[in-house]
Amino acid sequence: MTLRVGLICSAPISAPGSMAAYRDVLIAAMERFAPELKLELLTLGLSPSESHSRQRWHTLTMPLAARKAKTPDVWHVLDGSRAYIAFALRSAPVVITAHDIIPWLQAKGRFPGAPPTGLAARWLWRGNARAMHRAARVVCDSRSTADDLAKFFRLPSGAPVIGLPVRPTLAALARLPSTVERERDLVLHVGNNSFYKWREQVLQVFARLPPHCRLVMIGPPPTASLRAVVAGLALDQRVSFIDEPSDDALATYYRRAQLLLFPSRYEGFGWPVLEAMPFGLPLVASNRGSLPEVVGDACPMTDPNDVQRFAAQATELLTNDTLWRAASERALAQAQRFSMSGFANSMANVYRSVAMEARR
């Protein structure tokens, strides 16, 4: 069954970040495991360097650009935060991937102390909710997100949950023999500056670990407020920041580090957690959002607000070799549950079923 699937992505081709990564993983998975599906990419995004006013204007005009595109058998809007684009896609059934509804939860006061959301953001998310109700299928990365959609957007329960795989480049690197040694004092965090990643809390936890430990924070450059936390905790000599490394460099950090800290306030999936595990890197993670689904029983999880307990669990893994080896083995086993083939087959089944329903 040959199908043409139109992928609508708001991330520019060269842009870093999770949306671009999701697009690239989806295309690679379909090409390898479902070659009969012909994917055609329509990129509607702007460079992050564009002015805020231009980005806002582009957000409003995205549906017009989508309407002019060549009609496929199935449309797939890759980013649920741009689900409103589906209103312009009336020529074929629409699949929407909802990665999370964090901005909506933020607007509803779910995260005390988080920056407020504007009226425009709340208006767009109401449009996203309506678009999801009209879509042929809404796919979620996690059961947590599916439950959020049912609770807050009143979508039918039972949305397909298709967990993300490890990105192909990192998966290939993880299979190679390691050429570096673990550094017993090296602690890692991977994440951006979004409020829910809670990089400030990473520092609070790290400040309570043994004083010989070092922390490497991988992601975009730190904000001024984050640097102020580093200075306030007197961690200047123990904390370093790495700005968006290559996959080769990231894999080396996953091999060198002794522990990953991940005290997020919330996650729709939590890709860094999954990507650390095939390298046998133990972690201590938040028990919020999707993270219990991704981590399973591989490693300790706790309330991210409980700094003392988070630090105690991290210290135990750093100082107890028996516990560390057991956690490392469980991490390797847990990573096997999120395969590229499983992801591809599940997505292909969604496309096929939606197309067949439209032809009846």
VMD Tcl script that draws the C-alpha trace (Angstrom):
set ca {
  {0.00 0.00 0.00}
  {1.74 3.16 -1.21}
  {0.78 6.29 0.70}
  {1.93 9.88 0.39}
  {2.26 11.45 3.82}
  {2.69 15.20 4.06}
  {4.77 16.15 7.09}
  {4.22 19.67 8.40}
  {7.03 20.85 10.64}
  {7.47 24.29 12.16}
  {11.20 23.79 12.84}
  {13.66 25.05 10.21}
  {15.85 22.38 8.62}
  {19.04 23.50 10.37}
  {17.46 24.33 13.74}
  {18.50 22.40 16.87}
  {15.95 21.19 19.37}
  {13.46 18.45 20.01}
  {11.05 19.26 17.16}
  {13.78 19.07 14.53}
  {15.00 15.86 16.17}
  {11.48 14.36 16.06}
  {11.17 15.23 12.38}
  {14.54 13.67 11.57}
  {13.83 10.50 13.57}
  {10.43 10.06 11.93}
  {11.83 10.43 8.43}
  {14.74 8.05 9.13}
  {12.42 5.47 10.71}
  {9.95 5.52 7.82}
  {12.69 5.31 5.18}
  {14.23 2.28 6.88}
  {11.21 0.31 8.09}
  {8.27 1.51 5.97}
  {9.72 2.51 2.59}
  {6.33 2.16 0.89}
  {5.26 5.36 2.66}
  {6.40 8.38 0.68}
  {7.04 11.24 3.07}
  {7.03 14.79 1.77}
  {8.26 17.48 4.15}
  {6.69 20.92 4.29}
  {8.74 23.15 6.59}
  {6.89 26.24 7.74}
  {9.32 27.46 10.37}
  {11.51 30.52 10.66}
  {15.01 30.81 11.99}
  {15.14 31.46 15.76}
  {17.15 34.59 14.90}
  {14.08 36.21 13.34}
  {12.44 39.00 15.34}
  {9.59 38.14 17.71}
  {7.14 40.20 15.64}
  {8.10 38.33 12.46}
  {7.82 34.97 14.19}
  {4.36 35.89 15.48}
  {3.25 36.98 12.01}
  {4.60 33.75 10.55}
  {2.66 31.77 13.16}
  {-0.57 33.34 11.93}
  {0.23 32.78 8.25}
  {1.36 29.14 8.56}
  {-2.11 27.77 7.69}
  {-2.13 29.79 4.45}
  {1.19 28.28 3.39}
  {-0.05 24.79 4.27}
  {-3.23 25.28 2.22}
  {-1.16 25.92 -0.92}
  {0.82 22.70 -0.57}
  {0.31 19.64 -2.75}
  {-2.33 17.31 -1.30}
  {-1.07 13.98 0.13}
  {-3.09 10.97 1.28}
  {-2.52 11.89 4.93}
  {-1.29 15.06 6.59}
  {0.84 14.85 9.74}
  {1.31 17.96 11.86}
  {4.42 17.07 13.82}
  {4.03 19.59 16.64}
  {0.85 19.71 18.69}
  {1.62 23.29 19.70}
  {0.96 24.14 16.02}
  {-2.12 21.92 15.72}
  {-4.19 24.90 14.56}
  {-2.52 24.50 11.14}
  {-4.87 21.53 10.65}
  {-7.79 23.92 10.06}
  {-6.27 24.69 6.66}
  {-5.75 21.03 5.74}
  {-9.20 20.01 4.58}
  {-8.08 18.09 1.51}
  {-6.89 14.98 3.39}
  {-7.21 13.48 6.90}
  {-4.90 14.91 9.54}
  {-2.73 13.21 12.15}
  {-1.37 15.41 14.96}
  {1.42 14.47 17.34}
  {0.90 15.99 20.79}
  {4.22 15.94 22.62}
  {2.87 17.76 25.69}
  {0.50 20.55 26.71}
  {2.92 22.27 29.06}
  {2.00 25.83 27.95}
  {-1.66 25.10 28.68}
  {-0.82 23.64 32.10}
  {1.36 26.68 32.71}
  {-1.55 29.00 31.91}
  {-3.71 27.05 34.37}
  {-1.25 27.61 37.23}
  {0.06 24.03 37.33}
  {3.64 25.27 37.90}
  {3.91 27.79 40.77}
  {6.50 30.46 40.07}
  {6.60 29.78 36.32}
  {6.50 32.82 34.02}
  {2.95 33.79 33.03}
  {1.60 32.95 29.59}
  {0.21 35.71 27.40}
  {-3.28 36.03 25.96}
  {-2.00 35.11 22.49}
  {-0.55 31.83 23.74}
  {-3.79 30.91 25.52}
  {-5.79 31.78 22.38}
  {-3.54 29.61 20.21}
  {-3.86 26.67 22.58}
  {-7.64 26.90 22.50}
  {-7.29 26.64 18.74}
  {-4.96 23.66 19.16}
  {-7.56 21.90 21.31}
  {-10.28 22.44 18.70}
  {-7.98 21.21 15.94}
  {-7.17 18.04 17.89}
  {-10.88 17.33 18.28}
  {-11.27 17.53 14.50}
  {-8.17 15.50 13.63}
  {-8.47 11.96 12.31}
  {-5.95 10.84 14.91}
  {-3.97 12.42 17.76}
  {-0.78 10.54 18.61}
  {1.06 11.05 21.91}
  {4.64 10.36 22.96}
  {3.49 9.17 26.39}
  {0.45 7.97 28.29}
  {0.91 10.99 30.55}
  {0.27 13.36 27.65}
  {-2.69 11.28 26.44}
  {-4.20 11.52 29.92}
  {-3.62 15.29 29.96}
  {-5.46 15.64 26.64}
  {-8.40 13.65 27.96}
  {-8.53 15.62 31.21}
  {-7.93 19.18 30.03}
  {-9.04 19.11 26.37}
  {-11.72 16.42 26.78}
  {-10.33 14.33 23.97}
  {-11.44 10.69 23.91}
  {-9.28 8.48 26.10}
  {-7.16 5.86 24.41}
  {-5.15 8.03 22.03}
  {-2.32 6.04 20.41}
  {0.85 6.27 22.51}
  {4.02 5.86 20.45}
  {7.14 6.31 22.53}
  {10.16 7.90 20.90}
  {13.28 5.88 20.04}
  {16.87 6.86 20.65}
  {18.03 9.05 17.78}
  {19.80 6.88 15.15}
  {23.17 8.59 15.40}
  {23.31 8.18 19.18}
  {22.00 4.62 18.99}
  {24.80 3.73 16.57}
  {27.40 5.39 18.77}
  {26.11 3.55 21.84}
  {26.72 0.21 20.10}
  {30.39 0.98 19.52}
  {32.99 -0.16 22.06}
  {33.81 2.61 24.50}
  {37.22 4.22 24.20}
  {36.88 6.43 27.30}
  {36.80 5.71 31.02}
  {34.06 6.72 33.41}
  {34.98 9.71 35.54}
  {33.62 8.96 38.99}
  {33.25 12.62 39.90}
  {31.49 13.73 36.69}
  {27.75 14.52 36.88}
  {25.73 15.48 33.81}
  {22.56 17.36 32.95}
  {21.15 17.73 29.43}
  {18.36 20.22 28.81}
  {17.40 23.70 27.68}
  {16.49 26.87 29.56}
  {12.73 26.25 29.60}
  {11.30 26.77 33.07}
  {10.10 23.17 33.37}
  {13.61 21.77 32.78}
  {14.46 23.46 36.09}
  {18.18 23.93 35.56}
  {18.24 25.98 38.78}
  {17.09 22.91 40.69}
  {19.84 20.85 39.07}
  {22.32 23.25 40.68}
  {20.57 23.05 44.05}
  {20.81 19.25 43.99}
  {24.40 19.28 42.77}
  {25.44 21.67 45.57}
  {24.53 18.92 48.05}
  {26.63 16.20 46.38}
  {30.16 15.32 47.56}
  {32.46 18.33 47.11}
  {34.83 16.56 44.71}
  {32.07 16.20 42.08}
  {31.93 18.27 38.88}
  {28.81 19.17 36.90}
  {28.59 19.59 33.13}
  {25.35 21.19 31.91}
  {24.71 20.54 28.21}
  {22.29 22.75 26.31}
  {21.94 26.37 25.23}
  {24.05 29.06 26.89}
  {22.96 29.70 30.49}
  {20.77 32.66 31.31}
  {22.03 35.46 33.54}
  {19.78 34.21 36.33}
  {21.24 30.71 36.07}
  {24.78 32.07 36.28}
  {23.68 34.03 39.36}
  {22.58 30.76 41.00}
  {25.97 29.23 40.20}
  {27.70 32.20 41.83}
  {25.33 32.25 44.80}
  {26.07 28.60 45.55}
  {29.82 29.17 45.09}
  {29.96 26.57 42.32}
  {31.93 28.59 39.75}
  {34.89 26.18 39.83}
  {32.76 23.03 39.72}
  {30.16 23.77 37.03}
  {30.74 24.13 33.29}
  {28.35 24.69 30.40}
  {28.60 23.02 26.99}
  {26.63 24.69 24.20}
  {24.78 22.22 21.91}
  {27.56 19.66 21.25}
  {27.63 17.33 18.26}
  {26.20 13.84 18.72}
  {29.75 12.46 18.83}
  {30.63 14.82 21.67}
  {27.35 14.15 23.48}
  {27.95 10.40 23.28}
  {31.40 10.92 24.82}
  {29.84 12.77 27.75}
  {27.30 9.97 28.24}
  {30.23 7.52 28.37}
  {32.41 9.64 30.66}
  {29.79 10.71 33.20}
  {29.00 8.73 36.31}
  {25.45 10.06 36.74}
  {22.72 12.06 34.99}
  {20.57 14.45 37.05}
  {17.09 15.16 35.68}
  {14.82 16.96 38.19}
  {12.37 18.37 35.63}
  {9.12 19.87 36.84}
  {7.36 18.11 34.00}
  {8.05 16.29 30.73}
  {5.98 15.11 27.79}
  {8.64 12.46 27.16}
  {12.19 13.31 28.29}
  {14.54 12.41 25.46}
  {17.84 13.00 27.35}
  {16.83 10.37 29.90}
  {16.24 7.79 27.18}
  {19.40 8.71 25.29}
  {21.60 8.30 28.35}
  {20.42 4.77 29.06}
  {21.90 2.86 26.06}
  {25.29 4.13 27.24}
  {24.66 2.45 30.60}
  {24.54 5.81 32.39}
  {22.54 5.66 35.64}
  {20.38 8.62 36.55}
  {18.17 10.13 39.20}
  {15.03 11.58 37.65}
  {11.89 13.45 38.56}
  {8.74 11.39 39.03}
  {6.60 13.93 37.14}
  {4.82 13.74 33.80}
  {6.03 11.05 31.42}
  {9.30 10.26 33.16}
  {8.05 7.17 35.08}
  {7.08 5.65 31.71}
  {10.49 6.33 30.18}
  {12.64 5.40 33.17}
  {10.62 2.42 34.35}
  {12.45 0.69 37.20}
  {15.88 1.45 35.75}
  {16.88 4.12 38.25}
  {15.64 6.09 41.28}
  {12.87 8.65 40.84}
  {11.64 11.23 43.29}
  {9.73 14.47 43.78}
  {11.82 17.21 42.10}
  {10.85 19.63 44.89}
  {12.60 17.43 47.46}
  {16.19 18.60 46.98}
  {17.55 16.67 49.95}
  {16.12 13.34 48.86}
  {17.17 13.91 45.26}
  {20.72 14.62 46.40}
  {20.74 11.62 48.76}
  {19.73 9.24 45.97}
  {22.35 10.73 43.66}
  {25.04 10.46 46.32}
  {24.17 6.83 46.94}
  {24.66 5.98 43.27}
  {27.89 7.95 43.10}
  {29.42 6.24 46.13}
  {28.07 2.67 45.99}
  {29.63 0.66 43.15}
  {27.23 -2.25 43.54}
  {24.17 -0.03 43.22}
  {25.75 1.85 40.32}
  {26.46 -1.34 38.32}
  {22.92 -2.64 38.90}
  {21.41 0.69 37.81}
  {23.65 0.72 34.74}
  {22.47 -2.75 33.70}
  {18.82 -1.81 34.23}
  {19.30 1.35 32.15}
  {20.69 -0.69 29.26}
  {17.70 -3.06 29.45}
  {15.14 -0.25 29.66}
  {16.55 1.48 26.57}
  {15.78 -1.64 24.51}
  {12.05 -1.01 24.98}
  {12.19 2.09 22.76}
  {13.24 0.76 19.36}
  {13.32 2.51 16.00}
  {11.48 -0.39 14.36}
  {8.68 -0.32 16.95}
  {8.29 3.44 16.51}
  {8.23 3.15 12.70}
  {5.74 0.28 12.63}
  {3.38 2.03 15.03}
  {3.46 5.29 13.07}
  {3.00 3.44 9.77}
  {-0.06 1.66 11.19}
  {-1.55 5.02 12.16}
  {-1.04 6.40 8.64}
  {-2.51 3.29 7.02}
  {-5.57 3.14 9.26}
  {-6.32 6.86 8.82}
  {-6.01 6.57 5.03}
  {-8.26 3.51 4.90}
  {-10.91 5.23 7.02}
  {-10.86 8.22 4.67}
  {-11.46 5.97 1.63}
  {-14.55 4.29 3.03}
}
mol new
graphics top color blue
foreach p $ca { graphics top sphere $p radius 0.5 }
foreach p [lrange $ca 0 end-1] q [lrange $ca 1 end] { graphics top cylinder $p $q radius 0.2 }
display resetview
